[in-house]
């Protein structure tokens, strides 16, 4: 497609296209007559650029993001994913400003004395600066923490796992798979936080398996390995996309990313997926109670390994005794077993 056709399609000027080319963002091939020829890849890159500009990203940031997004296959999917995440980022920033403005207005309305309006303006400026800083960090980190490609190796590499978090990783997955297979002739499974599909990959030829993960890269890696799994971009806190027709909802090594309130919400959603005789299975890092947690902390600090405690403390390991009380309050039955180190397997079902 030539320059004039592209300008008409996207309602932009040829000058803008030259700027993008000079910045190295979109560089079309040249014909023998030196005319630019924009191919399909150039066009969907251009759509991404236009959206990011509308969201307020600078050309420098756009170049940075697109360079980090330009690898491997599935370029179109990655481009859509980048746009999705940029919109989510923009919504977060707008909510931040909205909340600051709402708070300011309510303080003014609630006050019976004359206020220093400069303070309110400063708060708004701080909110804008915070957004700018957070956006710069987001742009810098985009695509940096991509564990998907090296995930399978990472969970089996003991040299960098001083806490033994993934000790007996394959054995744990095997135990969970057996529990799935043995449950009332189960035929349907939803695996939330499916990662690269290691848990249910072996089941997808005999069962209806849906893998859910918030990482596009994890899903793309899983799709290479397991053609029969259906995948969905999402997480624990998305409302159920199926109701009361699933035999098993399972999650492994992912639930500890949720805080206590998020865990409660996630459990309610997971229960909504299930048939009356269905079951939730969770394999993850947990403590039996607060005493066990405190003993672990003291033990690590006693060995001058506060750094390892911080690895634990920055996540939300389940307190099983408290978790059991919550599950029973929902009218459900809970069973759990300790496997190794911090890893437990929990089973939840309706009474």
ABEGO torsion letter per residue (X at the ends): XBAAAAAAAAGBBAAAAAAAAAAGABBBBBBAAGBBBBBAAAAAAAAAAAAAAAAGBBAAAAAAAAAAABBEBGAAAAAAAAAAAAAAAAAAAAAAAAAAAAAAAAAAAABABBBBAAAAAAAAAAAAAAAAAAAAAAAAABGABBAAAAAAAAAABAAABAAGAABGAAAAAAAAAAAAAABGGBABBBBBGAEAGAAAAAAAAABBBBBBBABAAAAAAAAAABAABBBBBEBAABBBABBGABABBBBBGAAAABBAAAAAAAAAAAAAABBAABBBBBBBBBBABAAAAAAAAAAAAAAGBAAAAAAAAABBBBBAAAAAAAAAAAGBBBBBBBABEABBBBBBBBX
